[in-house]
Amino acid sequence: MPGALRMPRPPKTARTPKTLKTLRTSTVQETAGAPDRSAALTQTVQTMASHVLRLTLAALTGVLMARTLQPEGRGVYAMLATTGGIAVVLGNLSIGRSQIALWRDPSRHRALAGNGLLLGLLLGLASAAVTLAVVPAFVPLPSPHLLVVALLAVPFGVAAVNLNGIAQLRSRNDLVNRGVVASALVLNLPILALAATGNLTVTAVVVCWTAAVSAPFWLLLRPLGLRSMRVEPALARRQLALSSRYHIGLAAFHLLLTADVFLLGALVSPAEVGLYTVGGAFLTFSRVPADAVAQVALPRQAVEDERDARDVSVRVLRLSLLLSAVSACALAAASPVLVPLLYGTAFAGSVTPILLLAPGVVALSLLRPVEQYLVRLGRPMTMTAVAVAALLANLALNALLIPRWGAAGAALAASASCAAMAAAEITWFARRTATGVPELLPRLSDLRSVISAFSRAGHPARAVPRTGPSGEFRGIRGQRRKSW
């Protein structure tokens, strides 16, 4: 328009090579966001599926074992498997904690894998030898010769725990899930065949357990790159020094979960152990969703950025509380009907322990995600003190309640001590991260996100770059930035 005042155009921003490189980097990072979210959801669902398969097979074989072996035989097997499990935990020496703490430096990744393999085999062998020498002298096992069979799996079980930790830190949850499925098949399919032919015995079940504990080790070796692993003695010494400070707490926590089995056997009878362990196995299904979320979230909790790790941990705690509470309540409500129907009337006494164990199972589902964050703080002795205090409280309650109420007393002691431990660690986490109580409680939006996650799992959104009028990058269309 003649005579009109012309506004000067803003000068074009010169796109230097550095600017273009930054733009390309931002575009790649933004584009990766949506697939990462969908991948995390898919991994969570796949992890849940593998654990559901494992527990479904275990439930089926558990029913057959209960009906064939009766509470007495079921209790003998539980005591032997528990002893082998304790040997694996003690021999592990919490190497996994040191792997999480040292994972931030990528140059250590190959050495951490190699050290985990070698330390696992050596420490597992030492743990099996000590267990064989000590346990029969203090714990009256009905079949001591079967303890030797169970302990053969310990070195491979310890090494598998370390390699599983490496796989999770590499976000290779597919490998972890394959190990879960392989172990379940090795354990349960032979038991089903033996039960069908009428040849199921305690000895056969222990042999199957030994093979199942060893199976993930052989499955993980090649995919994790055995040839690319390397052993660094200096790093191994640092890992042992660091992990040993965590290990007392981890051992105390495992004893918290298993000591009641031995106390029930000593103070009451193996039959009471059978009732109690069936109740615990029945409730194991309620931990599957929360454990799957915690497993997938581990790499995001081990990142260098403190704020990101805190946000992921808060989100996972809320989801774990929601998922475990719903599933535990549902199973507990159904137990008066399902337990006698599935296991037989001889196990009707398992219903009361199930009802009393349900709150403890919910508390247990919160411990894994909160501890995955607390390891970052480098306060192993504080974590150890919490676990040891919970164990001492559990032992005192068991000594008081088991002689009076048997399996129900053990269940009540377990729930009380696990709830106290979870409350202490979550309080520590909340104070350290300035997180309010409302942030840790499940919300309606969490429920909607869970439902939406299942509906979208396996269908990753397409990431489409958005540009402005001048072609500048403005993010990704359809992408949600928030993760977990």
C-alpha positions in Angstrom: 0.0 0.0 0.0 1.6 3.3 -1.1 2.8 5.4 1.7 2.3 2.7 4.4 4.8 2.3 7.1 6.8 -0.9 6.4 7.9 -2.9 9.4 11.4 -4.3 9.1 11.6 -8.1 8.7 13.4 -9.9 11.5 16.8 -11.1 10.3 17.1 -14.8 9.4 18.9 -16.8 11.9 22.0 -18.2 10.2 22.1 -22.0 10.5 25.7 -22.7 11.3 26.9 -26.3 11.3 26.7 -26.3 15.1 23.1 -25.1 15.1 22.2 -27.8 12.5 23.9 -30.4 14.6 22.0 -29.3 17.7 18.8 -29.3 15.8 19.4 -32.8 14.5 20.3 -34.0 18.0 17.2 -32.5 19.5 15.0 -34.0 16.8 16.5 -37.5 17.4 16.0 -37.2 21.1 12.5 -36.0 20.8 11.6 -38.6 18.2 12.8 -41.3 20.5 10.5 -40.3 23.3 7.3 -41.8 22.1 8.8 -45.2 21.0 10.6 -45.4 24.4 7.3 -44.9 26.2 5.6 -47.6 24.1 8.6 -49.9 24.4 8.5 -49.5 28.2 4.8 -50.4 28.2 5.4 -53.3 26.0 8.2 -54.6 28.2 6.0 -54.2 31.3 3.3 -56.3 29.7 5.7 -58.9 28.5 7.3 -59.1 31.9 3.9 -59.6 33.5 3.1 -62.3 31.0 6.3 -64.2 31.7 5.7 -64.1 35.4 2.0 -65.0 35.1 3.0 -68.0 33.0 5.6 -69.0 35.6 3.1 -68.6 38.5 0.3 -70.4 36.6 2.5 -73.4 36.0 3.7 -73.2 39.6 0.1 -73.0 40.8 -0.9 -76.0 38.8 2.1 -78.1 40.0 1.6 -76.8 43.5 -1.9 -78.2 43.5 -0.7 -81.6 42.2 2.2 -81.6 44.8 -0.2 -80.6 47.6 -2.6 -83.4 46.7 0.2 -86.0 46.1 2.7 -85.1 48.8 0.2 -83.8 51.4 1.2 -81.1 53.9 4.0 -83.2 55.3 5.8 -83.7 52.0 5.0 -80.2 50.8 6.6 -78.9 54.0 9.8 -80.9 53.5 10.2 -79.7 50.0 9.6 -76.1 51.1 12.3 -76.3 53.8 14.9 -77.7 51.3 14.1 -75.1 48.6 14.2 -72.4 51.2 17.6 -73.5 52.3 18.9 -73.5 48.7 17.3 -70.1 48.2 19.0 -68.7 51.2 22.4 -70.0 50.0 21.9 -68.2 46.7 21.1 -64.9 48.5 24.0 -65.2 50.9 26.4 -66.1 48.2 25.3 -63.3 45.9 26.9 -60.8 48.4 24.7 -58.0 46.9 26.9 -57.7 43.8 23.8 -56.4 42.0 23.7 -53.3 44.3 27.3 -52.5 43.2 26.3 -52.9 39.6 23.6 -50.3 39.9 25.8 -47.9 41.8 28.7 -48.1 39.3 26.6 -48.4 36.1 26.7 -44.6 35.4 30.1 -44.9 33.8 29.7 -46.7 30.4 33.4 -47.7 30.3 32.7 -50.1 33.2 29.8 -52.0 31.6 31.8 -54.9 30.1 33.9 -55.3 33.2 30.8 -55.3 35.5 29.4 -58.1 33.4 32.5 -60.2 33.5 33.0 -59.6 37.2 29.4 -60.5 37.8 29.9 -63.9 36.1 33.1 -64.8 37.8 32.2 -63.5 41.3 28.9 -65.3 41.0 30.4 -68.7 40.4 33.1 -68.4 43.0 30.9 -66.9 45.7 28.1 -69.3 45.0 30.5 -72.3 45.3 31.7 -70.9 48.7 28.1 -70.3 49.9 27.0 -73.9 49.0 30.0 -75.4 50.9 29.3 -73.3 54.0 25.6 -74.0 53.9 26.3 -77.8 53.6 28.6 -77.6 56.6 26.5 -75.4 58.9 22.7 -75.9 58.2 22.4 -79.6 59.1 24.1 -78.9 62.4 21.5 -76.4 63.5 18.3 -77.1 61.5 16.7 -80.5 61.7 16.1 -81.3 58.0 14.0 -84.4 57.4 16.1 -85.4 54.3 19.7 -84.2 54.6 20.9 -86.0 51.5 18.5 -84.0 49.4 20.2 -80.8 50.6 23.3 -81.8 48.6 21.1 -82.0 45.5 19.6 -78.6 46.1 22.9 -76.9 46.8 24.3 -78.0 43.4 22.3 -75.2 41.8 23.7 -72.4 44.1 26.8 -71.3 42.0 24.8 -71.1 38.8 21.9 -69.4 40.7 24.2 -66.7 42.1 25.8 -66.0 38.8 22.4 -65.9 37.1 21.3 -63.2 39.6 24.3 -61.1 38.7 23.8 -61.6 34.9 20.1 -60.8 35.3 21.0 -57.5 36.9 23.3 -56.7 33.9 20.5 -57.5 31.5 18.1 -55.2 33.3 20.5 -52.4 33.4 21.0 -52.8 29.6 17.1 -52.7 29.3 17.3 -56.3 28.0 14.2 -57.4 29.8 13.5 -59.8 27.0 16.4 -61.9 28.2 15.3 -61.7 31.8 11.8 -62.8 30.8 13.1 -65.7 28.7 15.0 -66.9 31.8 11.9 -66.7 33.9 9.9 -68.8 31.3 12.8 -71.3 30.8 13.1 -71.8 34.6 9.3 -72.3 34.9 9.2 -74.9 32.2 12.2 -76.8 33.5 10.7 -76.9 37.0 7.0 -77.5 36.2 6.8 -79.7 33.1 8.6 -82.7 34.6 6.6 -82.4 37.7 3.4 -82.4 35.7 4.6 -85.5 33.8 5.6 -87.3 37.0 2.3 -86.5 38.7 0.4 -87.7 35.7 2.2 -91.1 35.8 2.0 -91.4 39.6 5.8 -91.1 40.2 5.9 -87.8 41.9 8.2 -87.8 45.0 9.9 -85.2 47.1 13.3 -86.3 45.6 12.0 -85.7 42.1 10.7 -82.2 43.0 14.0 -81.2 44.5 15.9 -82.4 41.4 13.6 -80.3 39.2 14.1 -77.3 41.4 17.9 -77.6 41.1 17.7 -77.8 37.3 15.3 -74.8 37.2 17.5 -72.5 39.3 20.5 -73.3 37.0 18.6 -72.8 33.7 18.7 -69.0 33.5 22.5 -69.0 33.8 23.0 -71.0 30.6 20.4 -69.0 28.8 22.0 -65.6 29.6 25.6 -66.4 28.7 25.6 -66.1 24.9 23.1 -63.2 24.5 25.0 -61.0 27.0 28.2 -61.6 25.1 30.5 -63.9 27.0 33.4 -63.1 24.7 33.0 -59.4 25.1 33.0 -59.6 28.9 36.2 -58.8 30.7 37.4 -59.2 34.3 39.0 -56.3 36.2 40.4 -57.3 39.6 40.6 -53.7 40.8 36.9 -53.1 39.9 36.0 -56.5 41.5 37.6 -55.5 44.7 35.7 -52.2 44.7 32.5 -54.0 44.0 33.1 -56.4 46.9 33.9 -53.5 49.2 30.8 -51.6 48.2 28.4 -54.5 48.0 29.5 -56.1 51.3 28.1 -53.1 53.1 24.7 -53.7 51.5 24.8 -57.4 51.9 24.0 -57.6 55.6 20.8 -55.7 54.9 19.9 -57.9 51.9 20.6 -61.1 53.9 18.5 -59.8 56.8 15.7 -59.0 54.4 15.7 -62.5 52.9 15.8 -64.1 56.4 12.8 -61.8 57.2 11.0 -63.6 54.4 12.1 -67.1 55.1 13.0 -67.5 58.8 9.3 -68.2 59.7 9.5 -71.4 57.5 12.2 -72.9 59.8 10.6 -71.6 63.0 7.3 -73.2 62.0 9.0 -76.5 61.3 10.9 -76.4 64.5 8.1 -75.1 66.8 5.1 -76.8 65.2 5.5 -79.3 62.4 6.4 -79.6 58.7 2.6 -79.9 58.0 2.1 -76.4 59.3 4.9 -75.3 57.0 3.0 -76.8 54.2 -0.1 -74.8 55.0 1.8 -71.6 55.4 3.8 -71.9 52.2 0.7 -72.7 50.1 -0.8 -69.5 51.4 2.3 -67.5 50.4 2.4 -69.2 47.0 -1.3 -68.4 46.4 -0.7 -64.7 47.1 2.4 -64.5 44.9 0.2 -63.6 41.9 -0.6 -60.3 43.5 3.1 -59.2 43.2 3.4 -59.8 39.4 2.2 -56.4 38.2 4.3 -54.3 40.7 7.4 -56.4 40.1 7.1 -56.0 36.3 6.8 -52.2 36.6 9.8 -52.1 39.0 11.9 -54.3 36.7 11.3 -52.2 33.6 11.8 -48.9 35.6 15.3 -49.9 36.9 17.3 -48.3 34.1 15.4 -45.1 34.5 16.1 -45.0 38.2 19.8 -45.5 37.6 20.2 -42.5 35.3 22.6 -39.7 36.3 19.9 -36.9 36.6 18.7 -36.9 40.2 15.4 -35.2 39.4 14.5 -37.7 36.7 15.3 -40.7 39.0 13.1 -39.2 41.7 10.1 -38.6 39.4 10.3 -42.1 38.0 10.5 -43.6 41.5 7.5 -41.6 42.7 5.4 -42.8 39.7 6.5 -46.4 40.2 5.7 -46.4 43.9 2.1 -45.1 43.2 1.6 -47.7 40.5 3.0 -50.5 42.7 0.7 -49.6 45.5 -2.3 -49.5 43.3 -1.6 -52.7 41.4 -0.6 -54.8 44.4 -3.4 -53.6 46.6 -6.1 -54.4 44.0 -4.6 -57.8 43.2 -3.9 -58.8 46.8 -7.4 -57.9 48.0 -9.0 -59.8 45.1 -7.0 -62.9 45.8 -7.6 -62.7 49.6 -11.3 -62.3 49.0 -11.4 -65.4 46.8 -9.2 -67.6 48.9 -12.0 -69.2 51.1 -13.4 -70.6 47.9 -10.4 -71.2 45.7 -7.9 -72.7 48.2 -10.0 -75.7 49.3 -11.2 -76.2 45.7 -7.7 -76.2 44.2 -5.6 -77.7 46.9 -8.1 -79.9 48.8 -9.8 -79.7 52.1 -6.5 -80.6 53.8 -5.3 -77.0 53.0 -8.3 -75.2 54.3 -6.1 -74.0 57.1 -4.2 -71.9 54.6 -7.0 -69.4 54.3 -6.4 -67.5 57.5 -2.7 -67.1 56.8 -3.6 -65.7 53.3 -5.9 -63.1 54.8 -3.2 -62.0 57.3 -0.4 -62.1 54.7 -2.2 -59.8 52.2 -1.1 -56.5 53.8 2.5 -57.7 54.0 2.5 -58.6 50.3 1.3 -55.1 49.4 4.2 -53.7 51.6 6.7 -56.0 49.9 5.7 -54.6 46.5 6.9 -51.1 47.5 10.3 -52.2 48.8 11.9 -53.0 45.5 11.2 -49.7 43.7 12.1 -47.5 46.7 15.4 -49.4 47.3 16.3 -49.1 43.7 16.4 -45.4 44.3 17.9 -45.5 47.8 21.0 -47.3 46.5 21.9 -44.1 44.6 22.4 -42.3 47.9 25.4 -44.4 49.0 24.0 -45.1 52.5 24.4 -48.9 52.7 24.6 -49.0 56.5 21.3 -47.1 56.9 19.6 -49.5 54.6 21.2 -52.4 56.5 20.0 -51.0 59.8 16.4 -50.8 58.6 16.5 -54.4 57.3 18.1 -55.8 60.5 15.6 -54.0 62.7 12.7 -55.4 60.7 14.3 -58.9 60.9 14.7 -58.7 64.7 11.1 -57.5 65.1 10.0 -60.4 62.9 11.9 -63.0 64.9 10.5 -61.6 68.2 6.9 -61.6 66.9 7.4 -65.2 65.5 8.7 -66.4 68.8 5.6 -64.9 70.5 2.9 -65.8 67.9 3.9 -69.1 66.3 3.6 -71.2 69.5 0.1 -69.8 70.0 -1.4 -69.5 66.5 1.0 -71.5 64.2 0.9 -70.4 60.5 -1.6 -67.6 61.3 0.9 -66.2 63.8 3.7 -66.4 61.3 1.6 -64.6 58.7 0.7 -61.8 61.2 4.4 -61.4 62.2 5.4 -61.2 58.5 2.9 -58.5 57.6 3.7 -56.4 60.6 7.5 -56.4 60.0 7.3 -55.9 56.2 4.9 -53.0 56.7 7.2 -51.4 59.2 10.2 -51.8 56.9 8.3 -50.3 53.9 7.1 -47.4 56.0 10.7 -46.6 57.2 12.2 -46.7 53.7 9.4 -44.7 52.1 9.7 -42.1 54.8 13.4 -41.9 54.2 12.8 -41.5 50.5 10.1 -38.8 51.0 12.3 -36.7 53.2 15.4 -37.1 51.0 13.5 -36.0 47.9 11.1 -33.5 49.5 8.1 -35.6 48.3 4.8 -35.1 50.1 2.5 -37.9 51.1 -0.2 -37.0 48.5 2.4 -37.5 45.7 2.8 -41.2 46.8 -0.8 -42.1 47.0 -2.5 -43.6 43.9 -4.7 -41.2 41.9 -7.6 -41.8 39.5 -5.2 -40.7 36.7 -2.9 -43.7 37.6 -5.8 -46.1 37.2 -6.7 -44.6 33.8 -3.0 -44.7 32.7 -2.8 -48.4 33.7 -5.9 -49.2 31.6 -4.6 -47.1 28.8 -1.2 -48.7 28.9 -2.6 -52.2 28.5 -4.8 -51.1 25.6 -1.8 -49.4 23.8 0.9 -52.0 24.6 2.5 -53.2 21.5 1.1 -50.3 19.4 3.8 -47.6 19.5 2.7 -44.2 18.4 4.3 -42.8 15.2 6.6 -39.9 15.9 6.0 -37.0 13.4 8.2 -33.9 13.6 6.2 -30.6 13.8 7.6 -27.5 12.2 6.7 -23.8 12.3 5.9 -21.4 9.4 9.6 -20.9 8.8 10.5 -24.6 9.0 11.8 -24.5 12.6 11.5 -27.6 14.7 8.7 -27.5 17.3 8.7 -31.0 18.7 6.9 -34.2 17.9 3.2 -34.5 17.0 1.3 -36.8 19.2 4.2 -37.3 21.7 3.7 -37.2 25.4 6.8 -36.1 27.2 5.9 -37.6 30.5 7.4 -41.0 31.1 6.1 -43.4 33.8 
